[in-house]
């Protein structure tokens, strides 16, 4: 009999991932692959979204519990976010954007866990979700059956330390991120395994028509023959976008443009002071830099296709960057940094992996100067990636996930 597996998503954005989100896109890839293979029955707990709910109806091997946030909670969350971002001027005001929504989401998930029976429960990333295991003593009901799919470093355990310590297994996106939790929790009986991030590589290797690619370039005033350097990700300080812009300022490449794809927080509509700072920084070179704003995830492969070089210059400890994996899966020459778990995905054999130190800006500039002027080196990096990342894909991720659920 097929196992019935509940996946508790973040409670921010929906699955299917109609509003973006790295974790949400990963879960969507998982349910798409399960639709093809059908090895397990999935039940997804997701924030409600009209478009996502409509898309969910096509799935036969996955059921959905969409949790709709009451309007009063949405309004109160906006007030809380306004206070911390505009009045208190908190640096990471994004953390305060969905506080009440998440608490409501957790309460409803806890109820469903109590009222139903699942063979496995998978908690996606955020430690607050363990409150759903705490309520109604669900952690006892699902003892030995709940897993923690860890994508980021845990900062707080929200009063759930003992329950987290009773997790059957942590499935981290890298050895690095597993190590951070192991250090935080100390000695426990938790099992740790790495479930490497993967994407739907077929989408990132799609053969777009010349007309499609030409139209995309023209929409951003990229002229024929101009080389394109691509950054794709959230416009946060930790992603190293400032360092990339400063490096670009050093270069004198009259026949190249820097294309910045992304926004502060996916499709939330939130704006940050940091974005405004970036716009000021780029004022003197605005004819060579393009800000696309938020782009639907399904469009990212097309943007990668027009790129000659991709830069992911993170200045924090990336657990397992999807932007890195996307570039590698698309066989694109990549410049990135040796931070966190990145070196478990990218290496200097097929990419340029730079130290995250005081010389980062200069080193990004030098690396870009070298790659943009060396077509042969770019071609060689692509050839090596076709070997390294040939079998990377959501099929591998799905098989690994199902295997973990069987253990």
C-alpha positions as CSV (number, residue, x, y, z in Angstrom):
1,X,0.0,0.0,0.0
2,X,1.3,3.5,-0.9
3,X,2.4,5.6,2.1
4,X,0.3,8.7,2.9
5,X,2.6,11.6,3.4
6,X,1.7,15.0,4.7
7,X,3.9,17.9,3.8
8,X,3.6,21.1,5.8
9,X,4.7,24.0,3.7
10,X,5.8,27.4,5.1
11,X,2.4,29.0,5.4
12,X,3.6,32.1,3.5
13,X,3.1,31.3,-0.1
14,X,0.9,28.6,-1.8
15,X,1.7,25.3,-3.6
16,X,1.4,25.1,-6.5
17,X,3.9,28.0,-6.4
18,X,1.8,30.7,-8.1
19,X,3.5,33.4,-6.1
20,X,7.1,32.1,-6.1
21,X,9.2,30.9,-3.2
22,X,12.1,28.5,-3.3
23,X,10.6,25.9,-1.0
24,X,7.2,26.2,-2.7
25,X,8.7,25.6,-6.1
26,X,10.6,22.6,-4.8
27,X,7.5,21.1,-3.4
28,X,5.6,21.8,-6.6
29,X,8.3,19.9,-8.5
30,X,7.9,17.0,-6.1
31,X,4.2,16.8,-6.6
32,X,4.6,17.0,-10.4
33,X,7.0,14.1,-10.4
34,X,4.7,12.1,-8.1
35,X,1.9,12.7,-10.6
36,X,4.0,10.9,-13.2
37,X,5.3,8.1,-11.0
38,X,2.6,7.9,-8.2
39,X,4.7,6.0,-5.7
40,X,3.2,7.8,-2.7
41,X,0.0,9.7,-1.8
42,X,0.9,13.3,-0.9
43,X,-1.2,15.7,1.2
44,X,0.0,19.3,1.0
45,X,-0.8,21.9,3.7
46,X,-0.7,25.2,1.9
47,X,-1.6,28.8,2.3
48,X,-4.7,29.6,0.1
49,X,-4.4,31.3,-3.2
50,X,-7.2,31.3,-5.8
51,X,-4.9,30.5,-8.7
52,X,-3.1,27.8,-6.8
53,X,-6.4,26.2,-5.7
54,X,-7.5,26.1,-9.3
55,X,-4.2,24.5,-10.5
56,X,-4.4,21.9,-7.7
57,X,-7.5,20.3,-9.2
58,X,-5.4,18.6,-11.9
59,X,-3.6,16.4,-9.5
60,X,-4.7,12.8,-8.8
61,X,-1.9,11.6,-6.5
62,X,-1.9,14.7,-4.3
63,X,-4.6,16.2,-2.2
64,X,-4.5,19.7,-0.8
65,X,-5.6,21.4,2.4
66,X,-5.7,25.1,1.5
67,X,-5.8,27.3,4.6
68,X,-7.5,30.6,3.9
69,X,-6.4,33.5,6.1
70,X,-9.3,35.6,7.6
71,X,-9.3,39.2,6.3
72,X,-8.9,40.6,9.8
73,X,-5.6,38.7,10.3
74,X,-4.3,39.9,6.9
75,X,-5.0,43.5,8.0
76,X,-3.4,43.1,11.4
77,X,-0.3,41.5,9.7
78,X,0.0,44.6,7.4
79,X,-0.1,46.9,10.5
80,X,2.5,44.8,12.2
81,X,4.8,44.9,9.2
82,X,4.3,48.6,8.7
83,X,5.3,49.2,12.3
84,X,8.5,47.2,12.2
85,X,9.5,48.3,8.7
86,X,8.6,52.0,8.8
87,X,8.5,53.0,12.5
88,X,10.8,50.6,14.3
89,X,13.0,50.4,11.2
90,X,13.9,46.8,11.8
91,X,16.7,45.6,9.4
92,X,14.9,42.3,8.6
93,X,11.3,43.6,8.6
94,X,10.3,40.9,6.2
95,X,10.4,38.5,9.2
96,X,7.4,40.4,10.6
97,X,5.2,40.3,7.5
98,X,3.1,37.2,8.1
99,X,3.3,36.5,11.8
100,X,-0.4,36.2,12.5
101,X,-1.0,34.4,9.2
102,X,1.5,31.8,10.1
103,X,0.1,31.3,13.6
104,X,-3.4,30.8,12.1
105,X,-1.9,28.4,9.6
106,X,-0.2,26.4,12.3
107,X,-3.3,26.1,14.3
108,X,-5.3,24.7,11.4
109,X,-2.5,22.3,10.4
110,X,-2.4,21.0,14.0
111,X,-6.2,20.3,13.8
112,X,-5.9,18.4,10.6
113,X,-3.0,16.3,11.9
114,X,-5.1,15.4,14.9
115,X,-8.1,14.5,12.9
116,X,-6.3,12.5,10.2
117,X,-3.7,9.8,10.0
118,X,-0.6,10.0,8.0
119,X,2.3,7.5,7.6
120,X,4.8,10.3,7.4
121,X,4.8,14.1,8.2
122,X,7.4,16.3,6.6
123,X,8.0,19.8,8.0
124,X,9.4,22.2,5.5
125,X,12.1,24.4,6.8
126,X,10.7,26.8,9.5
127,X,11.0,25.8,13.1
128,X,7.7,27.5,14.0
129,X,5.9,24.7,12.2
130,X,6.8,22.4,15.0
131,X,4.2,24.2,17.0
132,X,1.7,22.2,14.9
133,X,3.3,19.0,16.3
134,X,3.2,20.5,19.9
135,X,-0.5,21.3,19.8
136,X,-2.8,18.4,20.6
137,X,0.4,16.5,21.3
138,X,0.7,15.5,17.7
139,X,4.4,14.8,18.3
140,X,3.3,11.7,20.3
141,X,0.8,10.6,17.7
142,X,3.5,10.8,15.0
143,X,6.4,9.7,17.1
144,X,9.1,8.2,14.8
145,X,7.2,9.4,11.7
146,X,7.9,13.1,11.4
147,X,10.8,14.5,9.4
148,X,12.4,17.9,9.2
149,X,13.3,19.0,5.6
150,X,15.9,21.7,6.5
151,X,16.6,24.5,4.0
152,X,18.0,27.2,6.3
153,X,19.9,27.7,9.5
154,X,17.6,27.6,12.6
155,X,17.8,30.8,14.7
156,X,15.1,30.0,17.2
157,X,13.2,26.9,18.2
158,X,10.0,28.8,19.4
159,X,9.6,26.7,22.5
160,X,9.7,23.5,20.5
161,X,13.2,22.3,21.3
162,X,12.2,19.0,23.0
163,X,9.9,18.2,20.0
164,X,12.5,19.0,17.4
165,X,14.9,16.7,19.3
166,X,12.4,13.9,18.8
167,X,12.4,14.3,15.0
168,X,13.0,11.0,13.4
169,X,15.3,12.3,10.7
170,X,16.6,15.7,9.4
171,X,16.8,15.9,5.7
172,X,19.1,18.8,5.0
173,X,19.9,20.3,1.7
174,X,23.6,20.1,2.5
175,X,26.0,18.6,5.0
176,X,26.7,22.2,6.0
177,X,23.1,23.0,7.0
178,X,22.8,19.7,8.9
179,X,25.9,20.6,10.8
180,X,24.4,23.9,12.0
181,X,21.4,22.1,13.5
182,X,23.4,19.3,15.0
183,X,25.6,22.0,16.8
184,X,22.5,23.8,18.0
185,X,20.7,20.8,19.4
186,X,23.7,19.0,20.8
187,X,23.6,15.2,21.3
188,X,20.3,13.6,20.2
189,X,19.0,10.4,18.6
190,X,18.1,12.3,15.4
191,X,19.2,10.7,12.2
192,X,20.7,13.1,9.6
193,X,20.8,12.7,5.8
194,X,21.4,15.0,2.9
195,X,18.6,15.4,0.4
196,X,20.3,17.5,-2.3
197,X,18.2,20.3,-3.9
198,X,17.3,19.6,-7.4
199,X,15.1,21.3,-10.0
200,X,13.1,20.3,-13.1
201,X,16.2,20.3,-15.3
202,X,14.2,19.7,-18.4
203,X,12.7,23.1,-18.2
204,X,16.1,24.7,-17.8
205,X,17.4,22.9,-20.9
206,X,14.4,23.7,-23.1
207,X,15.1,24.8,-26.6
208,X,13.4,28.1,-27.0
209,X,12.8,29.5,-30.4
210,X,15.0,32.2,-31.8
211,X,12.0,34.5,-31.9
212,X,11.2,33.9,-28.2
213,X,14.7,34.7,-27.2
214,X,15.0,37.7,-29.5
215,X,11.7,39.1,-28.1
216,X,12.9,38.7,-24.6
217,X,16.1,40.6,-25.3
218,X,14.3,43.3,-27.2
219,X,11.9,43.8,-24.2
220,X,14.9,44.8,-22.1
221,X,16.6,46.8,-24.9
222,X,19.4,44.2,-25.2
223,X,20.9,44.6,-28.6
224,X,22.1,41.8,-30.9
225,X,25.6,40.8,-30.0
226,X,25.5,42.2,-26.5
227,X,26.7,39.8,-23.9
228,X,24.4,39.3,-20.9
229,X,25.5,38.8,-17.3
230,X,22.6,37.5,-15.2
231,X,21.8,37.7,-11.5
232,X,18.6,35.9,-10.4
233,X,17.4,36.0,-6.8
234,X,16.0,38.0,-4.0
235,X,17.3,41.6,-3.7
236,X,18.6,41.2,-0.2
237,X,22.0,42.2,1.1
238,X,22.9,38.6,1.9
239,X,22.7,37.7,-1.8
240,X,25.7,39.9,-2.6
241,X,23.9,42.0,-5.2
242,X,25.7,45.2,-3.9
243,X,29.1,43.5,-4.3
244,X,28.1,42.5,-7.9
245,X,27.0,46.1,-8.8
246,X,30.3,47.5,-7.4
247,X,32.2,45.0,-9.4
248,X,30.2,45.9,-12.5
249,X,31.1,49.5,-11.9
250,X,34.8,48.6,-12.1
251,X,34.4,47.0,-15.5
252,X,34.4,48.8,-18.9
253,X,32.4,46.5,-21.1
254,X,30.7,48.6,-23.7
255,X,29.1,45.5,-25.4
256,X,27.6,43.9,-22.3
257,X,24.7,44.4,-19.9
258,X,23.9,43.2,-16.4
259,X,20.4,41.8,-16.0
260,X,19.1,41.7,-12.4
261,X,16.1,39.4,-12.2
262,X,14.2,39.4,-8.9
263,X,12.6,41.4,-6.2
264,X,12.8,41.9,-2.4
265,X,10.5,39.0,-1.5
266,X,9.2,37.1,-4.5
267,X,5.6,38.2,-5.5
268,X,4.7,39.6,-2.2
269,X,4.7,43.2,-3.5
270,X,6.9,44.3,-0.6
271,X,9.5,46.9,-1.3
272,X,12.6,47.6,0.7
273,X,14.9,50.5,1.5
274,X,17.7,48.3,0.2
275,X,16.2,48.2,-3.3
276,X,16.1,52.0,-3.3
277,X,19.8,52.0,-2.3
278,X,20.6,49.7,-5.2
279,X,18.8,52.0,-7.6
280,X,20.9,55.0,-6.4
281,X,24.1,53.0,-6.6
282,X,23.4,52.2,-10.3
283,X,22.2,55.6,-11.4
284,X,25.5,56.4,-13.1
285,X,25.5,53.1,-15.1
286,X,21.7,52.7,-15.7
287,X,22.3,52.2,-19.4
288,X,24.3,49.1,-18.6
289,X,22.1,47.6,-15.9
290,X,18.5,46.2,-16.2
291,X,16.2,45.6,-13.2
292,X,13.4,43.2,-14.4
293,X,11.5,43.1,-11.1
294,X,9.7,39.9,-10.0
295,X,9.6,37.3,-12.7
296,X,7.5,34.2,-12.6
297,X,9.6,31.1,-11.9
298,X,8.4,29.4,-15.1
299,X,10.1,32.2,-17.0
300,X,13.5,31.9,-15.3
301,X,14.8,29.2,-17.8
302,X,14.3,31.6,-20.7
303,X,16.3,34.3,-18.9
304,X,19.1,31.8,-18.2
305,X,19.1,30.9,-21.9
306,X,20.0,34.5,-23.0
307,X,22.8,34.7,-20.3
308,X,26.4,34.3,-21.2
309,X,27.5,34.3,-17.6
310,X,25.5,33.8,-14.3
311,X,26.7,35.4,-11.0
312,X,25.5,34.2,-7.6
313,X,27.7,36.2,-5.3
314,X,26.2,35.3,-1.9
315,X,27.9,36.8,1.2
316,X,26.1,34.6,3.7
317,X,26.3,30.9,4.3
318,X,24.0,29.6,1.5
319,X,22.6,26.2,2.6
320,X,22.0,25.0,-1.0
321,X,21.2,27.8,-3.4
322,X,18.6,27.0,-6.0
323,X,20.0,29.9,-8.1
324,X,23.3,28.0,-8.2
325,X,21.6,24.7,-9.1
326,X,19.5,26.4,-11.8
327,X,22.7,27.8,-13.5
328,X,24.5,24.5,-13.3
329,X,21.5,22.6,-14.5
330,X,21.2,25.0,-17.5
331,X,25.0,24.4,-18.2
332,X,25.8,28.1,-17.8
333,X,29.2,29.5,-16.8
334,X,28.9,30.4,-13.1
335,X,30.7,32.8,-10.8
336,X,29.7,32.2,-7.1
337,X,31.2,32.2,-3.6
338,X,32.5,29.5,-1.3
339,X,29.8,30.0,1.4
340,X,27.9,27.4,3.4
341,X,26.9,24.4,1.3
342,X,27.6,26.0,-2.1
343,X,30.8,24.1,-2.5
344,X,28.8,20.8,-2.2
345,X,27.1,21.8,-5.5
346,X,29.6,24.0,-7.4
347,X,33.3,23.5,-7.9
348,X,36.2,25.2,-9.5
349,X,36.4,22.5,-12.2
350,X,33.3,23.7,-14.0
351,X,32.6,27.1,-12.3
352,X,34.5,29.9,-10.6
353,X,34.1,29.7,-6.8
354,X,35.5,32.8,-5.1
355,X,36.4,33.3,-1.4
356,X,33.9,35.4,0.5
357,X,36.5,38.0,1.7
358,X,37.5,41.6,1.5
359,X,38.6,41.1,-2.1
360,X,35.3,39.8,-3.3
361,X,34.3,42.8,-5.4
362,X,37.7,42.9,-7.1
363,X,37.6,39.2,-7.8
364,X,34.1,39.3,-9.2
365,X,35.2,42.1,-11.6
366,X,38.3,40.1,-12.6
367,X,36.4,36.9,-13.2
368,X,33.7,38.7,-15.3
369,X,36.4,40.4,-17.3
370,X,38.1,37.1,-18.0
371,X,34.9,35.2,-18.9
372,X,33.2,37.8,-21.0
373,X,36.3,38.1,-23.2
374,X,37.0,34.4,-23.4
375,X,34.4,32.5,-25.4
376,X,36.5,29.3,-25.4
377,X,36.6,29.2,-21.6
378,X,32.9,29.7,-21.4
379,X,32.4,26.9,-23.8
380,X,34.7,24.6,-21.8
381,X,32.8,25.3,-18.6
382,X,29.6,24.4,-20.4
383,X,31.1,21.1,-21.6
384,X,32.2,20.2,-18.1
385,X,28.8,21.0,-16.7
386,X,27.1,18.8,-19.2
387,X,29.0,15.9,-17.5
388,X,28.7,17.1,-13.9
389,X,25.0,18.0,-13.9
390,X,23.8,15.6,-16.6
391,X,21.6,13.5,-14.3
392,X,20.6,16.3,-12.0
393,X,16.8,16.7,-12.0
394,X,13.6,16.4,-10.1
395,X,13.5,12.7,-10.9
396,X,16.6,12.2,-8.8
397,X,15.2,14.4,-6.1
398,X,11.9,12.5,-6.1
399,X,13.5,9.1,-5.9
400,X,15.7,10.2,-3.0
401,X,12.7,11.6,-1.2
402,X,10.6,8.5,-1.6
403,X,13.5,6.3,-0.5
404,X,13.8,8.4,2.7
405,X,10.1,8.0,3.4
406,X,10.6,4.2,3.1
407,X,13.3,4.0,5.7
